[in-house]
Amino acid sequence: MDLPRGMKDFDDDELFKIEYIREKFIQTAKLFGYRFMDPSPIELLSTLETKSGPAIKDDIYYFKDKHDREVGLRFDFTMGLTRYVASQKSLKLPAKLASFGGVFRYDEPQKGRYRFFHQWNIEIFGKPSLAADAELVEFTSRFFENLNLENITIDISHRKLVESYITNVFQSEDPKLVSEAFRAMDKIQKKRKDDILKEYQEKGIDKEKLEKILQFSEIKGTPHEIEQSFDVSDFKDWEELKELYFSLEERDIKNIRINFGVVRGLDYYSGFVFEAFDSSSDIGALVGGGRYDTLPKAFGRNDLGATGVAGGVERIIFSLDKQQVIPPRRVQAISVLYATDEMQEEASNLASELRSNGIPIEIDLVGRTLKKQFESATCSKYAIIVGSKEFSDNKVVLRNMQDRTEKQISIDELLAHSKSILS
């Protein structure tokens, strides 16, 4: 039987890597003082439509529950966290929240992302500040360092600055036109320029003007490099973006650059935006985020600013594999083997006692021969062999499965010092 399109099963190896990333995320989040929260996986559809309107239905899973209420599965953590914080009038600000878990999107499946996937997420709610925005980028850079990932580039930009350029080119402030231009720019990393121009020309957007905007999206570099090649003097948000860049340099973040092509696809972004890429891979952005002060306002909180970032866990796993970053091996189990059928129960009892001591134990459950048990124990650190003769002397055979050496040891000694003997 097949799964629905865009869904997948997660095997033991993938779950191990997801858990490794989760542990590194938790460590990094604690270093920066974030509190953890898991917002509801199901929201009212009206909540999910708060900022993007009914069009969001095209990109999410939604349905009616048994009481005929329209609900949807979370497509990110930002909506749920913003809803929560906006409702907590007595919450101490700034509120720094972190989340990790699964989200659902009815997107076209792509490399490194299915319709159910995992994300990590941090958000800062409170008075808007450059320091909060800079912390998100610093967090992201430190998190990748903790994962031992190299070749990570963090591109920063500013939505209002790019919006100013778009409205100047089109000589129009039509929100729909600006939104379409943003979406076209967001696609440039994934599609050919000619295909994008054709797609939007069919929507009635001027080809020459859109091509000029796409050329603008290719501008990237340090503030000095950009000022040498492009006149930014008319953009009032340029100084803010420069200040952010230099603030990050002061924090010893060296893998940053300004990239006007980074705009993020969602309309609720209102200021600085950024994405992180593995420059040795073509998988796309591993991380994306920015400032979205308009979203709390949509939930009735005009006094609340918000900035946040989320990372795609499966895409990060792809980079870990590509860069051959091997997470530390989990604790190897110890195998308890029985030489004869008569010793199976005694071996099972010994396994239970060792587990009570906190030792991970594997033991055959179906009565296989000793040879077959050995074949299954090749990845174990030690094998404890329960044989009739040895057991009658209150002993077992302890075999090192790496160097194949073995010795007899008393059961009492093994149980009394199991952690030191089997470590």
C-alpha positions in Angstrom: 0.0 0.0 0.0 1.3 3.5 -0.9 1.5 6.6 1.2 -0.2 9.8 0.1 2.0 11.8 -2.2 4.5 14.0 -0.4 4.5 11.8 2.8 7.3 9.5 3.9 8.3 7.1 6.7 11.3 8.0 8.8 13.7 5.2 9.5 16.0 4.7 12.5 19.0 6.4 10.8 16.9 9.5 9.9 15.4 9.7 13.3 18.8 9.5 14.9 20.0 12.5 12.7 16.8 14.5 13.6 17.5 13.8 17.3 21.1 14.9 16.9 20.0 18.2 15.3 17.3 18.7 18.0 20.0 18.2 20.7 22.3 20.8 19.1 19.4 23.2 18.7 18.4 22.8 22.4 22.0 23.4 23.5 22.3 26.5 21.3 18.8 27.9 22.4 19.8 27.5 26.0 23.0 29.4 25.4 20.9 32.3 24.2 18.3 32.1 26.9 15.2 30.9 24.9 12.3 29.2 26.6 10.7 26.2 24.8 7.1 25.9 23.7 5.2 23.6 21.4 2.3 25.4 19.9 -0.8 23.4 18.9 -0.5 21.3 15.7 -4.1 22.2 14.8 -5.3 25.8 14.5 -8.6 27.3 13.5 -8.5 28.0 9.8 -9.3 31.7 10.5 -6.1 31.9 12.6 -4.0 30.5 9.7 -5.7 33.0 7.3 -4.9 36.0 9.6 -2.2 37.4 7.4 -2.3 35.6 4.1 -6.1 35.4 3.7 -8.0 32.6 2.0 -5.2 32.0 -0.5 -3.3 30.2 2.2 -5.7 27.2 1.6 -3.7 26.4 -1.5 -0.6 25.7 0.6 -1.9 23.9 3.7 -3.8 21.0 5.0 -7.3 22.0 6.2 -10.6 20.3 6.9 -13.8 20.4 8.9 -13.8 18.6 12.3 -16.7 16.6 13.7 -18.3 19.8 14.9 -18.1 21.3 11.4 -15.4 23.8 12.4 -12.8 24.7 9.8 -9.4 23.8 11.1 -5.9 23.4 9.6 -2.6 21.8 10.4 0.3 24.1 11.3 2.5 25.0 8.4 5.1 26.7 10.7 5.5 27.7 14.3 5.3 31.5 13.8 1.5 31.7 13.5 0.9 29.6 16.7 3.5 31.4 18.7 2.3 34.8 17.6 -1.3 33.9 18.5 -0.2 32.7 21.9 2.0 35.7 22.7 -0.6 38.1 21.5 -3.2 36.6 23.8 -0.9 36.8 26.9 -1.3 40.4 27.9 0.8 39.9 31.1 3.7 38.1 29.4 7.0 39.6 30.3 8.7 41.1 27.3 10.9 40.5 25.4 9.6 37.0 25.1 12.2 34.6 23.6 10.6 31.3 22.5 12.0 28.2 20.8 10.2 25.3 19.2 11.1 22.1 17.4 8.8 19.7 15.7 6.8 18.6 12.6 4.9 20.9 10.2 2.6 20.3 7.2 2.6 22.1 3.9 0.7 21.2 0.8 3.6 22.2 -1.4 5.1 20.4 -4.4 7.4 17.8 -2.9 11.1 18.7 -3.5 14.6 17.5 -2.6 15.0 17.8 1.2 11.3 18.6 1.9 8.2 16.5 1.9 4.7 17.6 2.8 5.4 16.7 6.4 8.8 17.8 7.6 10.6 19.0 10.7 11.6 22.5 11.7 13.4 24.3 14.4 12.3 27.8 15.2 13.1 30.8 17.5 11.1 34.0 17.9 11.6 37.2 19.8 8.5 39.3 20.7 8.8 42.8 22.1 10.0 46.3 21.3 11.6 46.2 17.8 15.4 46.5 17.9 18.4 45.9 15.7 19.9 43.9 18.6 17.1 41.3 18.4 17.5 41.0 14.6 21.2 40.6 15.0 20.8 37.9 17.6 18.8 35.7 15.2 21.6 35.8 12.7 24.2 35.2 15.4 22.2 32.3 16.7 21.9 30.8 13.2 25.7 31.0 12.7 26.5 29.5 16.1 24.0 26.7 15.6 25.7 25.7 12.3 29.1 25.9 14.0 27.8 23.5 16.7 26.7 21.1 14.0 30.2 21.3 12.5 28.8 22.3 9.2 31.0 24.4 6.9 30.5 26.4 3.7 27.4 28.2 5.3 26.6 31.6 3.9 24.1 33.9 5.6 22.5 36.4 3.2 20.7 39.4 4.8 18.4 42.0 3.1 15.6 44.4 3.9 12.0 44.0 2.5 11.3 47.8 2.6 14.4 48.6 0.7 13.6 46.1 -2.0 9.9 47.2 -2.0 11.1 50.8 -2.6 13.1 49.7 -5.6 10.1 47.7 -7.0 7.6 50.6 -6.6 10.2 52.9 -8.2 10.6 50.6 -11.3 6.9 50.0 -11.7 5.9 53.6 -10.7 3.2 52.0 -8.7 2.6 51.1 -5.0 -0.1 48.5 -5.9 0.2 45.9 -3.1 -0.7 43.0 -5.5 1.9 44.1 -8.0 4.6 44.4 -5.3 3.7 41.0 -3.9 4.0 39.4 -7.3 7.4 41.0 -7.8 8.5 39.6 -4.4 7.4 36.1 -5.4 9.2 36.4 -8.7 12.4 37.4 -6.9 11.9 34.5 -4.4 11.8 32.0 -7.3 15.1 33.1 -8.9 17.1 30.7 -6.8 14.9 27.8 -7.9 13.9 28.5 -11.5 15.5 29.9 -14.7 15.1 33.6 -15.3 13.5 33.1 -18.7 10.9 30.8 -17.2 10.0 33.3 -14.5 9.7 36.2 -17.0 7.4 34.0 -19.2 5.3 33.0 -16.2 4.8 36.6 -15.0 4.3 38.0 -18.5 1.3 35.7 -18.8 0.0 37.4 -15.6 0.2 40.8 -17.4 3.4 42.1 -15.7 5.7 44.2 -17.8 8.6 41.9 -18.9 11.3 44.7 -19.2 10.5 46.1 -15.7 10.4 42.6 -14.1 13.8 41.8 -15.8 15.2 45.0 -14.2 13.9 43.9 -10.8 15.4 40.4 -11.3 18.8 42.0 -12.2 18.5 44.0 -9.0 18.0 40.8 -7.1 21.4 39.6 -8.2 23.3 42.3 -6.3 25.2 40.9 -3.4 28.4 41.6 -1.4 29.7 43.7 1.5 28.3 47.2 2.1 31.4 48.7 0.5 31.2 46.4 -2.6 27.5 47.3 -3.1 28.0 51.0 -2.7 30.7 50.9 -5.3 28.5 49.2 -7.9 25.0 50.5 -7.1 23.5 53.9 -6.0 21.8 53.1 -2.7 21.7 56.8 -1.5 17.9 57.0 -2.2 17.0 54.1 0.0 16.3 55.2 3.6 16.6 51.5 4.9 20.1 51.1 3.5 21.7 52.6 6.6 19.7 50.2 8.8 20.9 47.2 6.8 24.5 48.4 6.9 24.2 48.9 10.7 23.0 45.3 11.1 25.9 44.1 8.9 28.5 45.9 11.0 26.8 44.8 14.2 27.2 41.2 13.1 30.8 41.8 12.2 31.4 43.0 15.7 29.9 39.7 17.0 32.6 37.9 14.9 30.0 36.6 12.4 32.2 36.3 9.3 29.9 34.3 7.0 27.5 37.1 6.1 26.8 39.2 3.0 24.1 41.5 1.8 22.0 39.9 -0.9 19.1 41.9 -2.4 17.7 38.7 -3.9 16.6 37.5 -0.4 13.1 38.6 0.2 11.3 35.6 1.7 8.0 34.4 0.1 5.6 35.2 2.9 3.9 38.6 2.8 4.0 39.2 6.6 7.7 40.1 6.6 8.1 43.8 7.2 11.8 44.6 7.6 15.1 42.8 7.7 15.1 39.3 6.2 17.7 36.6 5.8 18.5 33.1 4.6 21.3 30.7 5.2 22.7 28.4 2.4 25.2 25.6 2.1 27.3 27.0 -0.7 28.5 23.4 -1.6 24.9 22.3 -2.2 22.1 23.2 -4.6 19.3 22.2 -2.2 18.3 25.8 -1.5 17.9 27.8 1.8 18.5 25.7 5.0 17.2 28.6 7.1 15.0 31.6 6.6 13.5 34.4 8.8 13.3 38.1 9.5 11.2 40.8 11.1 7.4 40.6 10.9 6.0 43.4 13.0 2.7 43.4 11.0 1.7 39.9 12.2 1.1 40.7 15.9 -0.9 43.7 14.7 -3.1 41.3 12.8 -3.8 39.6 16.1 -4.7 42.9 17.7 -1.3 43.7 19.4 -0.2 47.1 18.0 2.4 47.3 20.8 4.3 44.2 19.9 7.2 43.7 17.5 8.3 40.3 16.3 11.3 38.7 14.6 12.1 35.1 14.1 13.9 32.4 12.1 13.2 28.7 11.2 15.4 26.0 9.8 14.5 22.9 7.7 15.8 19.9 9.6 15.6 17.5 6.6 17.6 20.0 4.5 20.2 20.3 7.2 20.5 16.5 7.3 21.1 16.6 3.5 24.0 19.0 4.2 25.3 16.9 7.0 25.4 13.9 4.7 27.0 15.8 1.8 29.7 17.2 4.0 30.2 13.8 5.6 29.6 15.2 9.1 29.0 12.1 11.1 27.1 12.6 14.4 28.6 10.8 17.4 27.6 7.2 17.6 24.9 6.4 20.0 25.6 4.1 22.9 26.3 0.6 21.6 24.1 -2.1 23.0 25.6 -5.2 24.7 24.4 -8.5 23.4 23.4 -11.4 25.7 23.6 -14.7 23.9 22.6 -18.2 25.1 24.5 -21.3 24.0 21.5 -23.7 24.3 17.8 -23.5 24.4 18.0 -24.5 28.1 19.9 -21.3 28.8 17.5 -18.9 27.1 15.5 -18.2 30.2 18.6 -17.7 32.3 20.0 -15.3 29.7 16.8 -13.4 29.6 16.9 -13.0 33.4 20.5 -11.7 33.2 19.5 -9.3 30.5 16.7 -7.9 32.7 19.1 -7.4 35.6 21.6 -5.6 33.4 18.9 -3.3 32.0 17.9 -2.5 35.6 21.5 -1.3 36.0 21.0 1.1 33.0 22.9 -1.1 30.4 21.3 -1.2 26.9 20.9 -4.9 26.1 19.9 -6.8 23.0 18.9 -10.5 23.2 17.4 -13.0 20.7 13.7 -13.6 21.2 13.0 -16.4 18.8 15.3 -19.2 19.8 18.0 -18.9 17.0 21.2 -20.9 17.1 24.3 -19.4 18.8 25.9 -18.9 15.4 22.9 -16.8 14.2 23.0 -14.8 17.5 26.6 -14.0 16.9 25.9 -12.8 13.4 23.3 -10.3 14.9 25.8 -9.2 17.6 28.6 -8.1 15.2 27.8 -4.4 15.9 27.7 -4.8 19.7 30.6 -3.7 21.9 30.5 -6.8 24.0 28.7 -10.2 23.8 27.9 -12.0 27.1 27.6 -15.7 26.4 25.5 -17.8 28.8 26.6 -21.4 28.5 25.6 -24.4 30.6 29.0 -25.2 32.0 30.0 -21.6 32.9 26.5 -20.9 34.3 26.8 -23.8 36.7 29.9 -22.1 38.1 28.0 -18.8 38.3 30.0 -17.4 35.4 29.5 -16.2 31.9 31.9 -15.6 28.9 32.5 -11.9 28.1 33.7 -11.4 24.5 35.0 -8.1 23.2 33.4 -7.9 19.7 36.0 -5.5 18.4 39.2 -7.4 19.1 37.6 -10.9 19.6 39.2 -11.4 23.0 37.2 -13.1 25.7 37.4 -14.1 29.3 35.2 -15.7 31.9 33.7 -13.5 34.6 31.5 -14.2 37.6 27.9 -13.1 37.3 28.0 -11.4 40.7 31.0 -9.3 39.6 29.4 -8.5 36.3 26.2 -7.2 37.9 28.0 -5.4 40.7 30.3 -3.4 38.3 28.4 -3.6 35.0 28.8 0.0 34.0 32.6 0.0 34.5 33.1 -3.4 32.9 30.9 -2.8 29.9 31.7 0.8 29.2 
